[in-house]
Amino acid sequence: MKQITFIIVSLFGFAGFAQQATDSVATYKKRVLETTEVDFLASYYTQDGNNAAVSGGIGTEKLTDVTPTIVVSIPLNDDDVLTIDGGVSAYTSASSSNINPFDGNQPADPFVESTGASSSDMWTNLTGTFTHNSDDRNKIWSTKLSVSSEYDYFSLGFGGSYTQLFNEKNTEISVNVNVYLDTWNSIYPYELRPFSENGSGLNSNLFNAHTITGNTNYTPIFNEFSDESRNSYSLGLSFSQILSKRAQGSLLVDVVQQQGLLSTPFQRVYFADVEDSFIENFQLADANELLPDTRFKLALGGRLNYYLNETFVFRTYYRFYNDDWGITSHTAKIEIPTKISSKFTIIPSYRFYSQSAADYFAPYEQHLSTDQFYTSDYDLSKFTANQYGLGVTYTDIFTGFHLWKLALKSIDLNYHYYERNTGLNANIISGGFNFIVY
């Protein structure tokens, strides 16, 4: 049993799991978490492409995002842990800046970002999770509450999970439920805003200051969303089994039901049967995005992890996804953690993804004005994507390095390069420092 435990620890990197597996609760109950732990996490993300949904499937997709996060895990007693997770995401976005492309210092152009107020924003999140473990550590309950906000929406989330371990902790079954209640503050393309503000007429500030070229009889379709709520309900089930001394597998099922405002109000659409209207180099919206107000998602997945020897571990993952918008996708991933010393591990990885297009997607100027629903958001298009990654992990179980009252337990640094066959590419750098408080 000890050998099996050692191998599984190598598979997952959780040192505490081995200690729990050898607990003798009849004589001594080990604390779930010995002392407070603090994680300092951060990521830096950049992307570029030429299919911005804000400008109807054409235009720059440049974006830069910086996300610092702090996670504090506090043992309340032998059995209970409180985890507080707080983070912000500060970004600058060329595409969202073109919600109002006419507020910059240069002629409006979908391939040039505006310098106006919509070019940057900040997302904030705070999540609290309470976890309780039974005396024998075979039952785990958790509840959580989260709050997040951005310039155009506010979200309240809550949920819980239950985990049962059997067969000397070789078998694990988990169920988790989450609910997210979101409220939009709908922001529309700049040329459509007077319709939402007074119910009629064009944007006098815009059209009095600029000349329309092309079709001067500009009469767009405006979709105003009176219900700005969006509710998401998810149910997840997982089954995990130690298959042998070297192998561990799991099966995953996730079901999500969404209802409410699932369109993005500021994303433009251009119709093939409507003559184009321009101001400067920017094409005025024929309509803003319109999608159904319900969506059902189903995902089935599996993991198989294999401990080859003290140097190499193979972690594999596959997921099948389908929804009632017509999207079917496949995800496959492999990681090979490679131990190069007693403290350092490198983790090369590769991820492949492919999906079909949503029923309501069409590229720039391929929708018709008679369509019931329409979007040119390339996240809903048919595409394939590859992601290549390399991570480095430093682990010191003896916490030799100290900073004030913090003892360093581990460091993680990861780089990923992501590319789609539509032309979108991205670079992601992420890292984290795990400390224990003494």
C-alpha positions as CSV (number, residue, x, y, z in Angstrom):
1,M,0.0,0.0,0.0
2,K,2.8,2.4,0.8
3,Q,4.3,1.8,-2.7
4,I,1.0,2.5,-4.3
5,T,0.7,5.7,-2.3
6,F,4.2,6.8,-3.3
7,I,3.4,6.4,-7.0
8,I,0.1,8.3,-6.8
9,V,1.9,11.1,-5.0
10,S,4.3,11.3,-7.9
11,L,1.4,11.3,-10.3
12,F,-0.4,14.2,-8.7
13,G,2.3,16.0,-6.7
14,F,0.2,16.2,-3.5
15,A,2.5,15.4,-0.6
16,G,-0.3,15.6,1.9
17,F,-2.2,12.8,0.3
18,A,0.3,10.2,1.3
19,Q,0.2,11.3,4.9
20,Q,-3.6,11.1,5.0
21,A,-3.5,7.6,3.5
22,T,-1.4,6.3,6.4
23,D,-3.4,8.0,9.2
24,S,-4.5,5.9,12.1
25,V,-7.5,7.8,13.3
26,A,-8.1,5.4,16.2
27,T,-5.0,6.7,17.9
28,Y,-4.2,10.0,16.2
29,K,-6.1,12.3,13.9
30,K,-3.8,14.3,11.7
31,R,-4.9,17.8,10.8
32,V,-6.1,18.3,7.2
33,L,-3.9,21.3,6.9
34,E,-1.1,21.8,9.4
35,T,-0.7,25.6,9.1
36,T,-1.9,28.5,7.0
37,E,-0.7,28.5,3.4
38,V,-0.5,31.4,1.0
39,D,-0.2,31.3,-2.8
40,F,0.9,34.3,-4.8
41,L,-0.2,33.7,-8.4
42,A,0.1,35.8,-11.6
43,S,-0.3,35.4,-15.3
44,Y,0.5,37.5,-18.3
45,Y,-1.5,37.0,-21.5
46,T,-1.2,38.5,-25.0
47,Q,-3.0,37.7,-28.2
48,D,-3.4,38.9,-31.8
49,G,-5.6,38.1,-34.7
50,N,-7.9,39.7,-37.4
51,N,-11.4,38.4,-36.6
52,A,-12.7,40.7,-33.9
53,A,-16.3,40.1,-33.0
54,V,-16.7,43.7,-31.9
55,S,-16.3,44.7,-35.6
56,G,-18.3,41.9,-37.1
57,G,-15.6,39.3,-37.6
58,I,-12.9,41.5,-39.1
59,G,-10.4,43.8,-37.4
60,T,-7.7,43.5,-34.8
61,E,-8.0,41.1,-31.8
62,K,-4.9,42.5,-29.9
63,L,-5.3,42.0,-26.2
64,T,-3.0,42.1,-23.2
65,D,-4.1,40.9,-19.8
66,V,-2.3,40.8,-16.4
67,T,-3.9,38.8,-13.6
68,P,-2.5,38.8,-10.0
69,T,-4.2,36.5,-7.5
70,I,-3.7,35.7,-3.8
71,V,-5.1,32.4,-2.3
72,V,-5.0,32.0,1.5
73,S,-5.9,28.6,3.0
74,I,-6.6,28.7,6.8
75,P,-7.0,25.6,9.0
76,L,-9.9,26.3,11.4
77,N,-9.4,23.1,13.3
78,D,-8.3,19.5,12.7
79,D,-11.1,19.0,10.1
80,D,-12.0,22.3,8.5
81,V,-10.3,24.7,6.1
82,L,-11.3,28.1,4.9
83,T,-9.9,29.2,1.6
84,I,-10.1,32.8,0.4
85,D,-9.2,33.6,-3.2
86,G,-9.0,37.1,-4.5
87,G,-7.8,38.4,-7.8
88,V,-8.0,41.1,-10.4
89,S,-7.6,41.0,-14.2
90,A,-6.4,44.2,-15.8
91,Y,-6.5,44.3,-19.6
92,T,-6.1,46.5,-22.6
93,S,-8.1,45.3,-25.6
94,A,-7.9,46.7,-29.2
95,S,-11.2,45.0,-30.1
96,S,-13.2,46.3,-27.2
97,S,-11.7,49.7,-27.7
98,N,-13.7,49.7,-31.0
99,I,-17.0,49.5,-29.2
100,N,-16.6,53.3,-29.9
101,P,-14.0,53.5,-32.7
102,F,-14.7,57.2,-33.1
103,D,-13.2,58.5,-29.8
104,G,-9.6,58.0,-30.7
105,N,-6.9,60.4,-32.1
106,Q,-6.9,58.8,-35.6
107,P,-9.5,57.9,-38.2
108,A,-11.7,55.0,-37.1
109,D,-10.5,51.7,-38.5
110,P,-11.4,48.1,-37.4
111,F,-7.7,47.1,-37.8
112,V,-6.5,50.0,-35.6
113,E,-7.4,50.2,-31.9
114,S,-9.1,53.3,-30.6
115,T,-7.6,55.1,-27.6
116,G,-10.9,55.9,-25.9
117,A,-12.3,54.8,-22.6
118,S,-13.3,51.3,-23.7
119,S,-9.8,50.3,-24.6
120,S,-9.0,49.0,-21.0
121,D,-10.8,47.7,-18.0
122,M,-10.4,45.6,-14.8
123,W,-12.2,42.5,-13.6
124,T,-12.2,41.7,-9.9
125,N,-13.1,38.5,-8.1
126,L,-13.4,37.3,-4.5
127,T,-14.2,33.6,-3.6
128,G,-14.5,32.0,-0.2
129,T,-14.6,28.2,0.2
130,F,-15.2,26.2,3.4
131,T,-14.1,22.5,3.4
132,H,-15.0,19.9,6.0
133,N,-13.3,16.5,6.3
134,S,-14.8,13.5,8.3
135,D,-12.8,12.0,11.1
136,D,-11.7,9.1,8.9
137,R,-10.9,11.5,5.9
138,N,-13.2,9.4,3.6
139,K,-15.9,12.1,3.3
140,I,-15.3,15.7,2.2
141,W,-17.9,18.5,2.0
142,S,-17.3,22.0,0.7
143,T,-19.3,25.1,0.0
144,K,-18.3,28.3,-1.7
145,L,-19.5,31.8,-2.5
146,S,-18.0,34.1,-5.1
147,V,-18.5,37.7,-6.3
148,S,-17.0,39.2,-9.4
149,S,-17.6,42.4,-11.4
150,E,-16.5,44.2,-14.5
151,Y,-17.5,47.4,-16.3
152,D,-20.5,45.7,-18.0
153,Y,-21.5,42.9,-15.6
154,F,-21.8,41.7,-12.0
155,S,-21.8,38.0,-11.0
156,L,-22.8,36.2,-7.8
157,G,-21.9,32.5,-7.6
158,F,-22.4,29.8,-5.0
159,G,-22.1,26.1,-4.9
160,G,-20.9,23.0,-3.1
161,S,-19.3,19.6,-3.5
162,Y,-19.2,16.2,-1.8
163,T,-16.5,13.6,-2.2
164,Q,-16.6,10.0,-0.9
165,L,-13.5,7.8,-0.8
166,F,-13.7,4.0,-0.7
167,N,-11.5,0.9,-0.8
168,E,-8.7,2.3,1.4
169,K,-8.9,5.6,-0.6
170,N,-8.2,3.8,-3.9
171,T,-11.7,4.8,-5.2
172,E,-13.2,8.3,-5.2
173,I,-16.6,9.6,-6.3
174,S,-17.3,13.4,-6.3
175,V,-20.3,15.5,-7.1
176,N,-20.3,19.3,-7.4
177,V,-23.0,21.9,-8.0
178,N,-22.6,25.5,-8.9
179,V,-24.9,28.4,-9.7
180,Y,-23.9,31.8,-11.2
181,L,-26.3,34.7,-11.3
182,D,-25.1,37.4,-13.6
183,T,-26.4,40.8,-14.4
184,W,-25.3,42.7,-17.5
185,N,-25.1,46.5,-18.0
186,S,-25.7,46.4,-21.7
187,I,-23.3,48.5,-23.7
188,Y,-24.1,48.7,-27.4
189,P,-22.0,49.7,-30.5
190,Y,-21.6,53.5,-30.4
191,E,-23.6,54.1,-33.6
192,L,-26.6,52.2,-32.1
193,R,-26.7,53.8,-28.7
194,P,-29.4,56.5,-29.3
195,F,-31.8,53.7,-30.1
196,S,-31.3,52.4,-26.6
197,E,-31.3,55.8,-25.0
198,N,-34.4,57.4,-26.4
199,G,-36.0,54.6,-28.5
200,S,-35.5,56.3,-31.9
201,G,-33.2,58.3,-34.1
202,L,-29.5,58.0,-34.9
203,N,-26.6,59.2,-32.9
204,S,-26.8,62.9,-33.5
205,N,-23.3,63.6,-31.9
206,L,-21.8,61.1,-34.3
207,F,-23.6,61.8,-37.5
208,N,-23.6,65.6,-37.2
209,A,-19.8,65.5,-36.8
210,H,-19.1,62.9,-39.5
211,T,-20.2,62.1,-43.1
212,I,-21.6,58.7,-44.0
213,T,-20.2,57.2,-47.1
214,G,-21.5,54.2,-49.1
215,N,-25.1,53.7,-48.2
216,T,-26.2,57.1,-46.8
217,N,-29.6,55.7,-45.9
218,Y,-28.4,54.1,-42.7
219,T,-31.2,52.1,-41.1
220,P,-29.7,49.4,-38.8
221,I,-31.5,46.6,-36.9
222,F,-31.2,47.3,-33.2
223,N,-31.6,44.5,-30.7
224,E,-32.3,46.0,-27.3
225,F,-32.1,43.5,-24.4
226,S,-34.7,44.4,-21.7
227,D,-33.8,41.3,-19.6
228,E,-30.1,41.7,-18.7
229,S,-29.8,38.7,-16.4
230,R,-27.9,35.5,-17.2
231,N,-28.1,32.4,-14.9
232,S,-25.9,29.4,-15.2
233,Y,-26.4,26.1,-13.4
234,S,-23.8,23.3,-13.5
235,L,-23.6,19.8,-12.2
236,G,-20.3,17.8,-12.3
237,L,-19.7,14.1,-11.5
238,S,-16.3,12.4,-11.3
239,F,-15.2,8.9,-10.6
240,S,-11.5,8.2,-9.9
241,Q,-9.8,4.8,-9.5
242,I,-6.3,3.6,-8.7
243,L,-5.9,0.9,-11.4
244,S,-2.5,-0.5,-10.4
245,K,0.7,0.5,-8.7
246,R,1.5,2.7,-11.6
247,A,-1.8,3.8,-13.1
248,Q,-4.7,5.9,-12.1
249,G,-7.8,6.8,-14.2
250,S,-10.9,9.0,-13.8
251,L,-14.1,9.7,-15.7
252,L,-15.8,13.1,-15.7
253,V,-19.3,14.3,-16.6
254,D,-20.3,18.0,-16.6
255,V,-23.8,19.4,-17.4
256,V,-24.5,23.1,-17.8
257,Q,-27.8,24.9,-18.4
258,Q,-27.7,28.7,-19.1
259,Q,-30.6,31.1,-19.6
260,G,-31.0,34.8,-20.0
261,L,-28.8,37.2,-22.0
262,L,-26.4,35.0,-23.8
263,S,-25.7,37.6,-26.6
264,T,-22.8,40.1,-26.2
265,P,-24.6,43.4,-26.8
266,F,-21.6,45.3,-28.2
267,Q,-20.7,42.8,-30.9
268,R,-21.6,43.9,-34.4
269,V,-23.0,41.9,-37.3
270,Y,-22.9,42.8,-41.1
271,F,-25.5,41.4,-43.5
272,A,-24.9,40.3,-47.1
273,D,-28.2,41.8,-48.3
274,V,-27.6,45.3,-46.8
275,E,-25.5,47.9,-48.5
276,D,-22.5,49.0,-46.5
277,S,-22.4,52.3,-44.6
278,F,-19.1,53.8,-43.4
279,I,-17.7,56.7,-41.3
280,E,-14.1,57.2,-42.1
281,N,-12.7,53.6,-42.5
282,F,-15.1,52.0,-40.1
283,Q,-18.2,50.1,-41.3
284,L,-21.3,50.9,-39.3
285,A,-23.2,48.0,-37.7
286,D,-26.1,46.5,-39.6
287,A,-27.1,45.0,-36.3
288,N,-25.8,43.9,-32.9
289,E,-25.3,40.2,-32.1
290,L,-28.5,38.2,-31.4
291,L,-28.4,34.7,-29.9
292,P,-30.9,32.4,-28.2
293,D,-31.6,33.0,-24.5
294,T,-31.0,29.3,-23.5
295,R,-28.0,27.0,-24.0
296,F,-27.5,23.4,-22.8
297,K,-23.9,22.0,-22.6
298,L,-22.7,18.5,-22.0
299,A,-19.1,17.4,-21.5
300,L,-17.7,13.9,-21.1
301,G,-14.1,13.4,-20.2
302,G,-11.4,11.0,-18.9
303,R,-7.9,11.1,-17.5
304,L,-5.3,8.4,-17.4
305,N,-2.1,9.0,-15.5
306,Y,0.8,6.5,-15.6
307,Y,3.9,6.4,-13.3
308,L,6.7,5.1,-15.5
309,N,9.6,5.5,-13.0
310,E,11.1,8.0,-10.6
311,T,11.9,10.3,-13.5
312,F,8.9,10.2,-15.8
313,V,5.1,10.4,-15.3
314,F,2.5,10.5,-18.2
315,R,-0.7,12.5,-17.7
316,T,-3.3,12.2,-20.4
317,Y,-6.7,13.9,-20.8
318,Y,-9.6,13.7,-23.3
319,R,-12.9,15.6,-23.4
320,F,-15.9,15.4,-25.7
321,Y,-18.3,18.4,-25.7
322,N,-21.7,19.1,-27.3
323,D,-24.3,21.8,-26.9
324,D,-27.7,22.6,-28.4
325,W,-26.2,25.5,-30.4
326,G,-24.7,23.0,-32.7
327,I,-21.1,23.0,-31.4
328,T,-19.3,19.7,-31.0
329,S,-15.7,19.7,-29.8
330,H,-12.8,17.4,-28.9
331,T,-9.9,18.1,-26.5
332,A,-6.8,15.9,-26.1
333,K,-3.9,16.8,-23.8
334,I,-0.7,15.1,-22.7
335,E,1.8,16.2,-20.0
336,I,5.1,14.5,-19.1
337,P,6.4,15.7,-15.8
338,T,10.1,14.9,-15.7
339,K,12.0,15.0,-12.5
340,I,15.5,16.3,-13.1
341,S,16.6,16.6,-9.5
342,S,15.2,16.2,-6.0
343,K,13.7,19.6,-6.1
344,F,13.1,20.4,-9.8
345,T,10.6,19.0,-12.3
346,I,10.0,20.2,-15.9
347,I,6.6,19.6,-17.5
348,P,6.4,19.7,-21.3
349,S,2.8,19.6,-22.5
350,Y,0.7,19.6,-25.7
351,R,-3.1,20.2,-26.1
352,F,-5.2,19.8,-29.3
353,Y,-8.6,21.2,-29.7
354,S,-11.2,21.1,-32.5
355,Q,-14.8,22.3,-32.8
356,S,-17.6,22.6,-35.3
357,A,-19.3,26.0,-35.8
358,A,-22.4,27.1,-34.0
359,D,-25.7,27.1,-36.0
360,Y,-25.9,30.8,-35.6
361,F,-22.3,31.7,-36.7
362,A,-21.3,33.2,-40.1
363,P,-18.3,35.2,-41.1
364,Y,-18.2,38.9,-42.1
365,E,-21.2,39.8,-44.4
366,Q,-22.4,36.2,-44.8
367,H,-25.5,36.5,-42.6
368,L,-28.9,37.7,-44.0
369,S,-31.0,40.3,-42.4
370,T,-33.9,37.8,-42.4
371,D,-31.9,35.4,-40.1
372,Q,-33.5,34.7,-36.7
373,F,-30.2,34.7,-34.9
374,Y,-26.7,35.9,-35.9
375,T,-23.2,36.2,-34.7
376,S,-19.7,36.7,-36.2
377,D,-17.8,35.8,-33.0
378,Y,-15.0,33.4,-34.1
379,D,-15.1,31.7,-30.7
380,L,-18.3,30.1,-32.1
381,S,-16.8,29.3,-35.5
382,K,-15.3,26.0,-36.8
383,F,-11.6,25.9,-35.9
384,T,-8.8,23.8,-34.7
385,A,-6.2,24.9,-32.1
386,N,-2.8,23.7,-30.8
387,Q,-1.2,24.7,-27.5
388,Y,2.4,23.9,-26.6
389,G,3.6,24.3,-23.1
390,L,6.6,24.0,-20.8
391,G,6.5,24.3,-17.0
392,V,9.1,24.2,-14.3
393,T,8.4,23.3,-10.7
394,Y,10.6,23.8,-7.7
395,T,9.6,22.0,-4.5
396,D,11.2,22.2,-1.0
397,I,9.3,20.0,1.5
398,F,11.7,21.3,4.2
399,T,10.8,24.9,3.5
400,G,14.4,26.1,3.8
401,F,13.9,29.6,2.4
402,H,12.1,32.1,4.7
403,L,10.7,35.5,4.0
404,W,9.4,37.3,7.1
405,K,6.9,34.8,8.6
406,L,6.6,32.9,5.3
407,A,8.4,29.7,4.4
408,L,8.7,28.8,0.7
409,K,7.2,25.5,-0.2
410,S,7.2,25.5,-4.0
411,I,7.5,27.7,-7.1
412,D,5.8,27.1,-10.4
413,L,6.5,28.8,-13.7
414,N,4.7,28.0,-17.0
415,Y,4.8,29.2,-20.6
416,H,2.2,28.2,-23.3
417,Y,1.9,29.2,-26.9
418,Y,-1.6,28.9,-28.4
419,E,-2.6,29.1,-32.1
420,R,-5.8,28.7,-34.1
421,N,-6.1,27.9,-37.7
422,T,-8.2,31.1,-38.0
423,G,-5.0,33.2,-37.4
424,L,-5.5,33.9,-33.7
425,N,-2.3,33.3,-31.6
426,A,-1.5,33.9,-28.0
427,N,1.3,33.7,-25.4
428,I,0.6,32.9,-21.8
429,I,3.1,33.2,-19.0
430,S,2.0,32.1,-15.5
431,G,3.6,31.5,-12.2
432,G,3.1,31.0,-8.5
433,F,4.8,30.9,-5.1
434,N,3.4,28.7,-2.4
435,F,4.3,29.7,1.2
436,I,3.4,28.3,4.6
437,V,3.0,30.6,7.5
438,Y,5.0,29.7,10.6
